[in-house]
Amino acid sequence: MLNFFKKFSRDEAGAVTVDWVVLTAAIVGLGVAIMTQVTTGAKTLAGDISSDLSGQVGKTY
């Protein structure tokens, strides 16, 4: 039993998996944060364009 624990403590295969999981979670988190910012900016810009265009109704040039 003691041999099992010594071997288990030296095994690094699980550590690599944990590293990849953490890195993947960080990348996904950054992707969600960027998507949120872009979506908010696009909605704001669309609202501004809509307001400008609705103010142009009836004007002749």
C-alpha positions as CSV (number, residue, x, y, z in Angstrom):
1,M,0.0,0.0,0.0
2,L,2.9,2.4,0.8
3,N,4.4,1.6,-2.6
4,F,1.1,2.6,-4.3
5,F,1.1,6.0,-2.6
6,K,4.8,6.7,-3.5
7,K,4.1,5.7,-7.1
8,F,0.9,7.8,-7.2
9,S,2.7,10.9,-5.8
10,R,5.4,10.7,-8.5
11,D,2.9,10.3,-11.4
12,E,2.6,13.5,-13.4
13,A,0.1,12.4,-16.1
14,G,-2.8,13.9,-14.2
15,A,-1.0,17.2,-13.7
16,V,-0.7,17.8,-17.4
17,T,-4.5,17.2,-17.8
18,V,-5.2,19.7,-15.0
19,D,-2.9,22.3,-16.8
20,W,-4.8,21.8,-20.0
21,V,-8.2,22.1,-18.3
22,V,-7.2,25.4,-16.7
23,L,-5.7,26.8,-19.9
24,T,-8.8,25.8,-21.9
25,A,-11.1,27.4,-19.2
26,A,-9.1,30.6,-19.4
27,I,-9.4,30.7,-23.2
28,V,-13.1,30.1,-23.1
29,G,-13.5,32.8,-20.4
30,L,-11.7,35.3,-22.4
31,G,-13.7,34.4,-25.5
32,V,-17.0,35.0,-23.6
33,A,-15.7,38.3,-22.2
34,I,-14.7,39.5,-25.7
35,M,-18.0,38.3,-27.2
36,T,-19.9,40.3,-24.5
37,Q,-18.0,43.4,-25.3
38,V,-18.4,43.2,-29.0
39,T,-22.1,42.4,-28.7
40,T,-22.6,45.4,-26.4
41,G,-20.7,47.7,-28.8
42,A,-22.7,46.4,-31.8
43,K,-26.0,46.9,-30.1
44,T,-25.0,50.5,-29.1
45,L,-23.9,51.3,-32.6
46,A,-27.0,49.8,-34.1
47,G,-29.1,52.0,-31.8
48,D,-27.2,55.1,-32.8
49,I,-27.6,54.4,-36.5
50,S,-31.3,53.7,-36.0
51,S,-31.7,57.0,-34.1
52,D,-29.9,58.9,-36.8
53,L,-31.9,57.3,-39.6
54,S,-35.2,57.9,-37.9
55,G,-34.3,61.6,-37.6
56,Q,-33.8,61.8,-41.3
57,V,-37.4,60.9,-42.2
58,G,-39.1,63.6,-44.2
59,K,-35.9,65.6,-44.9
60,T,-35.1,66.4,-48.5
61,Y,-31.7,67.1,-49.9
